[in-house]
Amino acid sequence: MKIEQITVGTMGVCCYLVSCEKTKKAALIDVGGDEDRVLAAIEKAGLDLQYIIATHGHPDHVCGNRRIQEATGAKIIMHALDAEFFAKAEVKDHFSHLGLEFSPPVDITVVDGDTINIGEVVLKVLHTPGHTPGGMCLYNNDGPDGDLFTGDTLFVTAVGRTDFMGGNHQDLLNSIRTKLFVLPDETIVWPGHGYGGDRSHIGFEKRANPFLK
């Protein structure tokens, strides 16, 4: 699996271009803007984009979905609970102050334990509610260390905020402890924002993250 981290948009979202080196199939995780730059990266690498995956439905992580889908025909994937939650008029009204576009209708919904196949790359869906009802992380253990895309669930020495509509702080902490901290310590953490750094490891977060003490 090849990973390219691209910081995009006005809110500094870490977007990931994940590809299978053998088949050249690819997926984008959290397209939060700068669509021209993202499309250029896909073209430069000669990739066939299959999926646009949202770790959650907040507009800063999905505002590029429409443009990327129109350009590539890739299918949009989101957890079933967030696909339902962010389709509600009152939820869209609540987040409209961000001034960012919501995702077009989701093509594929997933739930905990599902897998997303990108060529020979397999991402396992870990439902991690708390930041949003259908927040999810994506785990691949094919490499020597394992890779975990955490969206806004877990950052480097920080955790996602829970004061937005649909957030729950206790659910978030429980998600991290029961779904993420059970993974091997060497697992690489790829966060949804680079607030404390652009990557980490599960073992380091277990030892050093002040929100999980």
Secondary structure, 3 states (H helix, E strand, C coil): CEEEEEEECCCCEEEEEEECCCCCEEEEECCCCCHHHHHHHHHHHCCEEEEEECCCCCHHHHCCHHHHHHHHCCEEEEEHHHHHHCCCHHHHHHHHHHCCCCCCCCCEEECCCCEEEECCEEEEEEECCCCCCCCEEEEECCCCCCEEEEECCEECCEECCCCCCCCCHHHHHHHHHHHHCCCCCCCEEEECECCCCCCEEHHHHHHHCHHHC
